[in-house]
Structure formats: C-alpha cells, structure tokens
Amino acid sequence: MVAQIKSTVRNAQSTLLQDIAGAAALVVMLVVALHLPSLV
C-alpha cells in the first residue's frame, strides 16, 4: 500500500500541487463564507 501511494505521488507530482492549491482556495472560501454574516 505504501508503494502504491509513493508511485501515485511520483506520477502525479505536477497535478498534486494544483490540487493542494485548489483545496487551500476552498478552505479560504469556506472561512470567508462562515465569517460573512458577522460582517454584514
């Protein structure tokens, strides 16, 4: 199983960074959306 994870990370190195950036953007949007009612 560890070998499968390592090979997957090795094969998807370029898209992995894009996936991390997308997940971070989703977290930021979620936090902003949750704090938005207190700002209005």
QUIUR-V64138 format. One record per backbone hydrogen bond with DSSP energy under -1.0 kcal/mol. NH is the residue of the N-H (numbers start at 1). CO is the residue of the C=O. E is the energy in kcal/mol with one decimal. If there is no record, write none. Layout:
nh->NH co->CO e->E
nh->NH co->CO e->E
This chain:
nh->5 co->1 e->-2.0
nh->6 co->2 e->-2.4
nh->7 co->3 e->-2.3
nh->8 co->4 e->-2.2
nh->9 co->5 e->-2.5
nh->10 co->6 e->-2.3
nh->11 co->7 e->-2.3
nh->12 co->8 e->-1.9
nh->16 co->12 e->-1.9
nh->17 co->13 e->-1.1
nh->19 co->15 e->-2.4
nh->20 co->16 e->-2.2
nh->21 co->17 e->-2.3
nh->22 co->18 e->-2.3
nh->23 co->19 e->-2.4
nh->24 co->20 e->-2.3
nh->25 co->21 e->-2.1
nh->26 co->22 e->-2.1
nh->27 co->23 e->-2.0
nh->28 co->24 e->-2.3
nh->29 co->25 e->-2.5
nh->30 co->26 e->-2.2
nh->31 co->27 e->-2.4
nh->32 co->28 e->-2.5
nh->33 co->29 e->-2.5
nh->34 co->30 e->-2.1
nh->35 co->31 e->-1.6
nh->36 co->32 e->-1.2
nh->39 co->36 e->-1.1
nh->40 co->36 e->-1.2
